[in-house]
Amino acid sequence: MAQKVRRQEPGHQYVETMLISMGASAPRAGTKPAVWLREALVQVGARNIRHRGPHRYVFRLGKNRRERESIELGLPDRRPYPKRPDPVTETTGAQSAATL
């Protein structure tokens, strides 16, 4: 979403409206979008949150069930599906920049 604002791609108005509703000042004419975004994130108290990365999925491809089952994936042992969000190191009332 941040990239939409920086490059003024379709959908950037939604992100800007969302930030303004959280307390950021409206972008002024002639202000570079990247500069406004940086200032807006500071104004709403957003912060970066580190996470373990995206989930990965693997599918066996084949014409029928027999072909699919004969394919060895060579993956490490399966770990349980993560059912909890990533741990947060700091707990504050500030808005998260993870969605931006």
ZAMIVEX-312028 format. One record per atom (N, C-alpha, C, O): residue number from 1; residue in three letters; x, y, z. Coordinates in steps of 0.1 Angstrom, whole numbers, plus 2048, in hexadecimal, padded with zeros to 3 digits. Layout:
! residues N
+------+-------+-----+-----+-----+
! zapa ! lumke !   X !   Y !   Z !
+------+-------+-----+-----+-----+
!  NUM !   Ala !   X !   Y !   Z !
...
+------+-------+-----+-----+-----+
END
This chain:
! residues 100
+------+-------+-----+-----+-----+
! zapa ! lumke !   X !   Y !   Z !
+------+-------+-----+-----+-----+
!    1 !   Met ! 808 ! 7F4 ! 800 !
!    1 !   Met ! 800 ! 800 ! 800 !
!    1 !   Met ! 809 ! 80D ! 800 !
!    1 !   Met ! 805 ! 817 ! 7FA !
!    2 !   Ala ! 814 ! 80C ! 807 !
!    2 !   Ala ! 81D ! 817 ! 807 !
!    2 !   Ala ! 822 ! 81B ! 7F9 !
!    2 !   Ala ! 823 ! 826 ! 7F6 !
!    3 !   Gln ! 825 ! 810 ! 7F2 !
!    3 !   Gln ! 82A ! 812 ! 7E4 !
!    3 !   Gln ! 81F ! 819 ! 7DB !
!    3 !   Gln ! 823 ! 821 ! 7D2 !
!    4 !   Lys ! 813 ! 816 ! 7DE !
!    4 !   Lys ! 808 ! 81D ! 7D6 !
!    4 !   Lys ! 808 ! 82C ! 7D9 !
!    4 !   Lys ! 807 ! 834 ! 7CF !
!    5 !   Val ! 80B ! 830 ! 7E5 !
!    5 !   Val ! 80C ! 83E ! 7E8 !
!    5 !   Val ! 818 ! 844 ! 7E2 !
!    5 !   Val ! 817 ! 84F ! 7DC !
!    6 !   Arg ! 823 ! 83E ! 7E4 !
!    6 !   Arg ! 830 ! 843 ! 7DE !
!    6 !   Arg ! 82F ! 845 ! 7CF !
!    6 !   Arg ! 834 ! 850 ! 7CA !
!    7 !   Arg ! 82A ! 83C ! 7C8 !
!    7 !   Arg ! 829 ! 83D ! 7B9 !
!    7 !   Arg ! 81C ! 842 ! 7B4 !
!    7 !   Arg ! 81A ! 843 ! 7A8 !
!    8 !   Gln ! 813 ! 846 ! 7BD !
!    8 !   Gln ! 806 ! 84B ! 7B9 !
!    8 !   Gln ! 7FE ! 841 ! 7B0 !
!    8 !   Gln ! 7F8 ! 845 ! 7A6 !
!    9 !   Glu ! 7FF ! 834 ! 7B3 !
!    9 !   Glu ! 7F9 ! 82A ! 7AC !
!    9 !   Glu ! 7EA ! 829 ! 7AF !
!    9 !   Glu ! 7E6 ! 82F ! 7B9 !
!   10 !   Pro ! 7E2 ! 823 ! 7A7 !
!   10 !   Pro ! 7D4 ! 821 ! 7AA !
!   10 !   Pro ! 7D2 ! 81B ! 7B8 !
!   10 !   Pro ! 7D8 ! 811 ! 7BB !
!   11 !   Gly ! 7C9 ! 822 ! 7C0 !
!   11 !   Gly ! 7C6 ! 81D ! 7CD !
!   11 !   Gly ! 7CD ! 826 ! 7D8 !
!   11 !   Gly ! 7CB ! 823 ! 7E4 !
!   12 !   His ! 7D6 ! 82F ! 7D4 !
!   12 !   His ! 7DD ! 837 ! 7DD !
!   12 !   His ! 7D4 ! 840 ! 7E5 !
!   12 !   His ! 7D6 ! 843 ! 7F1 !
!   13 !   Gln ! 7C8 ! 844 ! 7DF !
!   13 !   Gln ! 7BF ! 84D ! 7E7 !
!   13 !   Gln ! 7B9 ! 846 ! 7F3 !
!   13 !   Gln ! 7B8 ! 84C ! 7FE !
!   14 !   Tyr ! 7B7 ! 839 ! 7F2 !
!   14 !   Tyr ! 7B2 ! 831 ! 7FE !
!   14 !   Tyr ! 7BC ! 831 ! 809 !
!   14 !   Tyr ! 7B8 ! 834 ! 815 !
!   15 !   Val ! 7C8 ! 82F ! 806 !
!   15 !   Val ! 7D3 ! 82F ! 810 !
!   15 !   Val ! 7D4 ! 83D ! 817 !
!   15 !   Val ! 7D5 ! 83E ! 823 !
!   16 !   Glu ! 7D4 ! 847 ! 80E !
!   16 !   Glu ! 7D5 ! 855 ! 813 !
!   16 !   Glu ! 7C9 ! 858 ! 81D !
!   16 !   Glu ! 7CB ! 85E ! 827 !
!   17 !   Thr ! 7BD ! 854 ! 818 !
!   17 !   Thr ! 7B1 ! 857 ! 820 !
!   17 !   Thr ! 7B2 ! 84F ! 82E !
!   17 !   Thr ! 7AE ! 855 ! 838 !
!   18 !   Met ! 7B7 ! 843 ! 82D !
!   18 !   Met ! 7B9 ! 83B ! 83A !
!   18 !   Met ! 7C2 ! 842 ! 843 !
!   18 !   Met ! 7C0 ! 843 ! 84F !
!   19 !   Leu ! 7CE ! 847 ! 83E !
!   19 !   Leu ! 7D8 ! 84D ! 847 !
!   19 !   Leu ! 7D2 ! 85B ! 84C !
!   19 !   Leu ! 7D5 ! 85E ! 858 !
!   20 !   Ile ! 7CB ! 862 ! 844 !
!   20 !   Ile ! 7C5 ! 86F ! 849 !
!   20 !   Ile ! 7BB ! 86C ! 854 !
!   20 !   Ile ! 7BA ! 874 ! 85D !
!   21 !   Ser ! 7B3 ! 861 ! 852 !
!   21 !   Ser ! 7A9 ! 85E ! 85D !
!   21 !   Ser ! 7B0 ! 85A ! 86A !
!   21 !   Ser ! 7AA ! 85B ! 874 !
!   22 !   Met ! 7BC ! 856 ! 869 !
!   22 !   Met ! 7C4 ! 852 ! 875 !
!   22 !   Met ! 7CB ! 85E ! 87B !
!   22 !   Met ! 7D1 ! 85C ! 886 !
!   23 !   Gly ! 7CB ! 869 ! 875 !
!   23 !   Gly ! 7D1 ! 875 ! 87B !
!   23 !   Gly ! 7DC ! 87C ! 873 !
!   23 !   Gly ! 7E1 ! 886 ! 877 !
!   24 !   Ala ! 7DF ! 877 ! 867 !
!   24 !   Ala ! 7E9 ! 87D ! 85F !
!   24 !   Ala ! 7E4 ! 889 ! 858 !
!   24 !   Ala ! 7D8 ! 88A ! 855 !
!   25 !   Ser ! 7EC ! 893 ! 855 !
!   25 !   Ser ! 7E8 ! 89F ! 84E !
!   25 !   Ser ! 7E6 ! 89B ! 83F !
!   25 !   Ser ! 7ED ! 892 ! 83A !
!   26 !   Ala ! 7DD ! 8A2 ! 838 !
!   26 !   Ala ! 7DB ! 8A0 ! 82A !
!   26 !   Ala ! 7E7 ! 8A4 ! 822 !
!   26 !   Ala ! 7EE ! 8AD ! 825 !
!   27 !   Pro ! 7EA ! 89D ! 817 !
!   27 !   Pro ! 7F5 ! 8A0 ! 80F !
!   27 !   Pro ! 7F3 ! 8AE ! 808 !
!   27 !   Pro ! 7E8 ! 8B1 ! 803 !
!   28 !   Arg ! 7FD ! 8B6 ! 808 !
!   28 !   Arg ! 7FC ! 8C4 ! 802 !
!   28 !   Arg ! 801 ! 8C3 ! 7F4 !
!   28 !   Arg ! 808 ! 8BA ! 7F0 !
!   29 !   Ala ! 7FC ! 8CC ! 7EC !
!   29 !   Ala ! 7FF ! 8CD ! 7DE !
!   29 !   Ala ! 80E ! 8CF ! 7DC !
!   29 !   Ala ! 814 ! 8D8 ! 7E3 !
!   30 !   Gly ! 814 ! 8C8 ! 7D4 !
!   30 !   Gly ! 823 ! 8C9 ! 7D1 !
!   30 !   Gly ! 82B ! 8C1 ! 7DA !
!   30 !   Gly ! 838 ! 8C0 ! 7D8 !
!   31 !   Thr ! 826 ! 8BA ! 7E4 !
!   31 !   Thr ! 82E ! 8B2 ! 7ED !
!   31 !   Thr ! 830 ! 8A4 ! 7E7 !
!   31 !   Thr ! 827 ! 89F ! 7E1 !
!   32 !   Lys ! 83C ! 8A0 ! 7E7 !
!   32 !   Lys ! 83F ! 892 ! 7E2 !
!   32 !   Lys ! 838 ! 888 ! 7EA !
!   32 !   Lys ! 838 ! 888 ! 7F6 !
!   33 !   Pro ! 831 ! 87E ! 7E3 !
!   33 !   Pro ! 82A ! 874 ! 7EA !
!   33 !   Pro ! 832 ! 86C ! 7F5 !
!   33 !   Pro ! 82D ! 869 ! 7FF !
!   34 !   Ala ! 83E ! 869 ! 7F1 !
!   34 !   Ala ! 847 ! 861 ! 7FA !
!   34 !   Ala ! 84A ! 869 ! 807 !
!   34 !   Ala ! 84A ! 863 ! 812 !
!   35 !   Val ! 84C ! 876 ! 806 !
!   35 !   Val ! 84E ! 87F ! 812 !
!   35 !   Val ! 842 ! 87F ! 81A !
!   35 !   Val ! 842 ! 87E ! 826 !
!   36 !   Trp ! 836 ! 882 ! 814 !
!   36 !   Trp ! 82A ! 882 ! 81B !
!   36 !   Trp ! 827 ! 875 ! 822 !
!   36 !   Trp ! 823 ! 875 ! 82E !
!   37 !   Leu ! 829 ! 86A ! 81C !
!   37 !   Leu ! 827 ! 85D ! 822 !
!   37 !   Leu ! 830 ! 85B ! 82F !
!   37 !   Leu ! 82B ! 857 ! 839 !
!   38 !   Arg ! 83C ! 85F ! 82E !
!   38 !   Arg ! 845 ! 85E ! 839 !
!   38 !   Arg ! 840 ! 866 ! 845 !
!   38 !   Arg ! 840 ! 861 ! 850 !
!   39 !   Glu ! 83C ! 872 ! 842 !
!   39 !   Glu ! 837 ! 87B ! 84C !
!   39 !   Glu ! 82A ! 876 ! 852 !
!   39 !   Glu ! 828 ! 877 ! 85E !
!   40 !   Ala ! 821 ! 871 ! 849 !
!   40 !   Ala ! 814 ! 86C ! 84E !
!   40 !   Ala ! 816 ! 860 ! 857 !
!   40 !   Ala ! 80F ! 85F ! 861 !
!   41 !   Leu ! 81F ! 857 ! 854 !
!   41 !   Leu ! 821 ! 84B ! 85C !
!   41 !   Leu ! 826 ! 850 ! 86A !
!   41 !   Leu ! 823 ! 849 ! 874 !
!   42 !   Val ! 82F ! 85A ! 86B !
!   42 !   Val ! 833 ! 85F ! 878 !
!   42 !   Val ! 828 ! 865 ! 87F !
!   42 !   Val ! 826 ! 863 ! 88B !
!   43 !   Gln ! 81F ! 86D ! 878 !
!   43 !   Gln ! 814 ! 873 ! 87F !
!   43 !   Gln ! 80A ! 86A ! 885 !
!   43 !   Gln ! 804 ! 86C ! 890 !
!   44 !   Val ! 808 ! 85E ! 87E !
!   44 !   Val ! 7FE ! 855 ! 884 !
!   44 !   Val ! 805 ! 84B ! 88E !
!   44 !   Val ! 7FE ! 843 ! 894 !
!   45 !   Gly ! 812 ! 84C ! 88F !
!   45 !   Gly ! 819 ! 843 ! 899 !
!   45 !   Gly ! 81B ! 835 ! 894 !
!   45 !   Gly ! 81B ! 82C ! 89C !
!   46 !   Ala ! 81C ! 834 ! 887 !
!   46 !   Ala ! 81E ! 826 ! 881 !
!   46 !   Ala ! 82C ! 822 ! 884 !
!   46 !   Ala ! 835 ! 82A ! 885 !
!   47 !   Arg ! 82E ! 815 ! 884 !
!   47 !   Arg ! 83B ! 80F ! 886 !
!   47 !   Arg ! 83D ! 802 ! 87E !
!   47 !   Arg ! 832 ! 7FC ! 87A !
!   48 !   Asn ! 849 ! 7FE ! 87A !
!   48 !   Asn ! 84B ! 7F2 ! 873 !
!   48 !   Asn ! 84B ! 7E6 ! 87C !
!   48 !   Asn ! 850 ! 7E7 ! 887 !
!   49 !   Ile ! 845 ! 7DB ! 878 !
!   49 !   Ile ! 845 ! 7CF ! 87F !
!   49 !   Ile ! 84C ! 7C4 ! 877 !
!   49 !   Ile ! 848 ! 7C2 ! 86C !
!   50 !   Arg ! 856 ! 7BE ! 87D !
!   50 !   Arg ! 85C ! 7B3 ! 876 !
!   50 !   Arg ! 854 ! 7A6 ! 877 !
!   50 !   Arg ! 84E ! 7A4 ! 882 !
!   51 !   His ! 854 ! 79E ! 86C !
!   51 !   His ! 84C ! 792 ! 86D !
!   51 !   His ! 855 ! 787 ! 866 !
!   51 !   His ! 85E ! 78A ! 85F !
!   52 !   Arg ! 850 ! 77B ! 868 !
!   52 !   Arg ! 858 ! 76F ! 862 !
!   52 !   Arg ! 857 ! 76E ! 853 !
!   52 !   Arg ! 85E ! 765 ! 84E !
!   53 !   Gly ! 84F ! 776 ! 84D !
!   53 !   Gly ! 84E ! 775 ! 83E !
!   53 !   Gly ! 842 ! 76E ! 83A !
!   53 !   Gly ! 83A ! 769 ! 842 !
!   54 !   Pro ! 840 ! 76D ! 82D !
!   54 !   Pro ! 833 ! 767 ! 827 !
!   54 !   Pro ! 833 ! 758 ! 829 !
!   54 !   Pro ! 83E ! 752 ! 82A !
!   55 !   His ! 828 ! 752 ! 829 !
!   55 !   His ! 826 ! 744 ! 829 !
!   55 !   His ! 829 ! 73E ! 81B !
!   55 !   His ! 827 ! 745 ! 811 !
!   56 !   Arg ! 82E ! 732 ! 81B !
!   56 !   Arg ! 831 ! 72C ! 80E !
!   56 !   Arg ! 829 ! 71F ! 80C !
!   56 !   Arg ! 827 ! 718 ! 816 !
!   57 !   Tyr ! 824 ! 71D ! 800 !
!   57 !   Tyr ! 81C ! 712 ! 7FD !
!   57 !   Tyr ! 821 ! 70A ! 7F1 !
!   57 !   Tyr ! 827 ! 710 ! 7E8 !
!   58 !   Val ! 820 ! 6FD ! 7F2 !
!   58 !   Val ! 825 ! 6F4 ! 7E7 !
!   58 !   Val ! 81A ! 6EB ! 7E3 !
!   58 !   Val ! 813 ! 6E5 ! 7EB !
!   59 !   Phe ! 818 ! 6EA ! 7D6 !
!   59 !   Phe ! 80E ! 6E1 ! 7D0 !
!   59 !   Phe ! 815 ! 6D7 ! 7C6 !
!   59 !   Phe ! 81D ! 6DB ! 7BE !
!   60 !   Arg ! 811 ! 6CB ! 7C7 !
!   60 !   Arg ! 815 ! 6C1 ! 7BD !
!   60 !   Arg ! 80D ! 6C3 ! 7B1 !
!   60 !   Arg ! 801 ! 6C4 ! 7B2 !
!   61 !   Leu ! 813 ! 6C3 ! 7A5 !
!   61 !   Leu ! 80C ! 6C4 ! 799 !
!   61 !   Leu ! 80D ! 6B7 ! 791 !
!   61 !   Leu ! 818 ! 6B1 ! 790 !
!   62 !   Gly ! 802 ! 6B3 ! 78C !
!   62 !   Gly ! 801 ! 6A7 ! 784 !
!   62 !   Gly ! 7F4 ! 6A6 ! 77D !
!   62 !   Gly ! 7EA ! 6AC ! 782 !
!   63 !   Lys ! 7F2 ! 69D ! 774 !
!   63 !   Lys ! 7E6 ! 69B ! 76D !
!   63 !   Lys ! 7DB ! 694 ! 775 !
!   63 !   Lys ! 7CF ! 697 ! 774 !
!   64 !   Asn ! 7E0 ! 68B ! 77E !
!   64 !   Asn ! 7D6 ! 684 ! 786 !
!   64 !   Asn ! 7DC ! 682 ! 794 !
!   64 !   Asn ! 7E8 ! 686 ! 797 !
!   65 !   Arg ! 7D5 ! 67B ! 79C !
!   65 !   Arg ! 7D9 ! 67A ! 7AA !
!   65 !   Arg ! 7E5 ! 671 ! 7AB !
!   65 !   Arg ! 7EE ! 674 ! 7B4 !
!   66 !   Arg ! 7E6 ! 667 ! 7A3 !
!   66 !   Arg ! 7F2 ! 65E ! 7A4 !
!   66 !   Arg ! 7FF ! 666 ! 7A1 !
!   66 !   Arg ! 809 ! 664 ! 7A7 !
!   67 !   Glu ! 7FE ! 66E ! 796 !
!   67 !   Glu ! 80A ! 676 ! 793 !
!   67 !   Glu ! 80E ! 680 ! 79E !
!   67 !   Glu ! 819 ! 682 ! 7A1 !
!   68 !   Arg ! 803 ! 686 ! 7A4 !
!   68 !   Arg ! 806 ! 690 ! 7AE !
!   68 !   Arg ! 80C ! 689 ! 7BB !
!   68 !   Arg ! 815 ! 68F ! 7C1 !
!   69 !   Glu ! 807 ! 67E ! 7BE !
!   69 !   Glu ! 80C ! 677 ! 7CA !
!   69 !   Glu ! 81A ! 671 ! 7C8 !
!   69 !   Glu ! 821 ! 66F ! 7D2 !
!   70 !   Ser ! 81E ! 66F ! 7BC !
!   70 !   Ser ! 82C ! 669 ! 7B9 !
!   70 !   Ser ! 837 ! 674 ! 7B9 !
!   70 !   Ser ! 842 ! 671 ! 7B9 !
!   71 !   Ile ! 833 ! 680 ! 7BA !
!   71 !   Ile ! 83D ! 68B ! 7BA !
!   71 !   Ile ! 842 ! 68D ! 7C8 !
!   71 !   Ile ! 83A ! 68F ! 7D1 !
!   72 !   Glu ! 84F ! 68D ! 7CA !
!   72 !   Glu ! 855 ! 690 ! 7D7 !
!   72 !   Glu ! 859 ! 69E ! 7D7 !
!   72 !   Glu ! 860 ! 6A3 ! 7CE !
!   73 !   Leu ! 855 ! 6A5 ! 7E1 !
!   73 !   Leu ! 858 ! 6B4 ! 7E2 !
!   73 !   Leu ! 865 ! 6B7 ! 7E8 !
!   73 !   Leu ! 86B ! 6C2 ! 7E4 !
!   74 !   Gly ! 86B ! 6AF ! 7F0 !
!   74 !   Gly ! 878 ! 6B2 ! 7F5 !
!   74 !   Gly ! 878 ! 6BD ! 7FF !
!   74 !   Gly ! 882 ! 6C4 ! 800 !
!   75 !   Leu ! 86E ! 6BF ! 806 !
!   75 !   Leu ! 86D ! 6CA ! 810 !
!   75 !   Leu ! 870 ! 6C5 ! 81E !
!   75 !   Leu ! 86F ! 6B9 ! 820 !
!   76 !   Pro ! 874 ! 6CD ! 827 !
!   76 !   Pro ! 877 ! 6C9 ! 834 !
!   76 !   Pro ! 86A ! 6C5 ! 83B !
!   76 !   Pro ! 85F ! 6C7 ! 836 !
!   77 !   Asp ! 86B ! 6BF ! 847 !
!   77 !   Asp ! 85F ! 6BB ! 84E !
!   77 !   Asp ! 855 ! 6C6 ! 850 !
!   77 !   Asp ! 859 ! 6D2 ! 851 !
!   78 !   Arg ! 849 ! 6C3 ! 84F !
!   78 !   Arg ! 83E ! 6CD ! 850 !
!   78 !   Arg ! 83E ! 6D3 ! 85F !
!   78 !   Arg ! 83F ! 6CB ! 868 !
!   79 !   Arg ! 83D ! 6DF ! 85F !
!   79 !   Arg ! 83B ! 6E6 ! 86C !
!   79 !   Arg ! 82C ! 6E9 ! 86D !
!   79 !   Arg ! 825 ! 6EB ! 863 !
!   80 !   Pro ! 826 ! 6EA ! 879 !
!   80 !   Pro ! 818 ! 6EE ! 87A !
!   80 !   Pro ! 815 ! 6FB ! 874 !
!   80 !   Pro ! 81D ! 704 ! 874 !
!   81 !   Tyr ! 809 ! 6FC ! 86F !
!   81 !   Tyr ! 805 ! 709 ! 868 !
!   81 !   Tyr ! 804 ! 713 ! 873 !
!   81 !   Tyr ! 7FE ! 711 ! 87E !
!   82 !   Pro ! 80A ! 71F ! 871 !
!   82 !   Pro ! 80A ! 72A ! 87B !
!   82 !   Pro ! 7FC ! 72F ! 87D !
!   82 !   Pro ! 7F6 ! 735 ! 874 !
!   83 !   Lys ! 7F6 ! 72E ! 889 !
!   83 !   Lys ! 7E9 ! 732 ! 88B !
!   83 !   Lys ! 7E9 ! 73F ! 894 !
!   83 !   Lys ! 7DE ! 745 ! 896 !
!   84 !   Arg ! 7F4 ! 743 ! 898 !
!   84 !   Arg ! 7F5 ! 750 ! 8A0 !
!   84 !   Arg ! 7FD ! 75A ! 897 !
!   84 !   Arg ! 806 ! 756 ! 88F !
!   85 !   Pro ! 7FA ! 767 ! 89A !
!   85 !   Pro ! 802 ! 771 ! 892 !
!   85 !   Pro ! 810 ! 771 ! 897 !
!   85 !   Pro ! 814 ! 76C ! 8A2 !
!   86 !   Asp ! 819 ! 777 ! 890 !
!   86 !   Asp ! 827 ! 779 ! 894 !
!   86 !   Asp ! 828 ! 780 ! 8A1 !
!   86 !   Asp ! 820 ! 789 ! 8A3 !
!   87 !   Pro ! 832 ! 77C ! 8A9 !
!   87 !   Pro ! 833 ! 783 ! 8B6 !
!   87 !   Pro ! 837 ! 792 ! 8B4 !
!   87 !   Pro ! 83F ! 795 ! 8AB !
!   88 !   Val ! 832 ! 79A ! 8BD !
!   88 !   Val ! 835 ! 7A9 ! 8BC !
!   88 !   Val ! 83F ! 7AB ! 8C8 !
!   88 !   Val ! 83C ! 7A8 ! 8D3 !
!   89 !   Thr ! 84A ! 7B2 ! 8C4 !
!   89 !   Thr ! 854 ! 7B5 ! 8CF !
!   89 !   Thr ! 850 ! 7C0 ! 8D8 !
!   89 !   Thr ! 853 ! 7C0 ! 8E4 !
!   90 !   Glu ! 849 ! 7CA ! 8D2 !
!   90 !   Glu ! 845 ! 7D6 ! 8DA !
!   90 !   Glu ! 836 ! 7D7 ! 8DA !
!   90 !   Glu ! 830 ! 7D4 ! 8D0 !
!   91 !   Thr ! 830 ! 7DA ! 8E5 !
!   91 !   Thr ! 822 ! 7DC ! 8E6 !
!   91 !   Thr ! 81F ! 7EA ! 8E9 !
!   91 !   Thr ! 821 ! 7EF ! 8F5 !
!   92 !   Thr ! 81A ! 7F2 ! 8DF !
!   92 !   Thr ! 816 ! 800 ! 8E1 !
!   92 !   Thr ! 809 ! 802 ! 8DB !
!   92 !   Thr ! 804 ! 7F9 ! 8D4 !
!   93 !   Gly ! 803 ! 80D ! 8DE !
!   93 !   Gly ! 7F6 ! 810 ! 8D8 !
!   93 !   Gly ! 7F7 ! 816 ! 8CA !
!   93 !   Gly ! 7ED ! 81A ! 8C4 !
!   94 !   Ala ! 803 ! 817 ! 8C4 !
!   94 !   Ala ! 805 ! 81D ! 8B8 !
!   94 !   Ala ! 800 ! 815 ! 8AC !
!   94 !   Ala ! 7FF ! 809 ! 8AE !
!   95 !   Gln ! 7FC ! 81B ! 8A2 !
!   95 !   Gln ! 7F7 ! 814 ! 896 !
!   95 !   Gln ! 803 ! 80D ! 88F !
!   95 !   Gln ! 80E ! 811 ! 890 !
!   96 !   Ser ! 800 ! 802 ! 889 !
!   96 !   Ser ! 80A ! 7FA ! 882 !
!   96 !   Ser ! 80C ! 7FE ! 874 !
!   96 !   Ser ! 802 ! 800 ! 86D !
!   97 !   Ala ! 818 ! 7FE ! 86F !
!   97 !   Ala ! 81B ! 801 ! 861 !
!   97 !   Ala ! 81C ! 7F4 ! 859 !
!   97 !   Ala ! 81F ! 7F4 ! 84D !
!   98 !   Ala ! 819 ! 7E9 ! 85F !
!   98 !   Ala ! 81A ! 7DC ! 859 !
!   98 !   Ala ! 810 ! 7DB ! 84D !
!   98 !   Ala ! 812 ! 7D4 ! 843 !
!   99 !   Thr ! 804 ! 7E2 ! 84E !
!   99 !   Thr ! 7FA ! 7E1 ! 844 !
!   99 !   Thr ! 7FD ! 7EB ! 839 !
!   99 !   Thr ! 7F7 ! 7EA ! 82E !
!  100 !   Leu ! 807 ! 7F4 ! 83B !
!  100 !   Leu ! 80A ! 7FD ! 830 !
!  100 !   Leu ! 816 ! 7F8 ! 829 !
!  100 !   Leu ! 81B ! 7FE ! 820 !
+------+-------+-----+-----+-----+
END
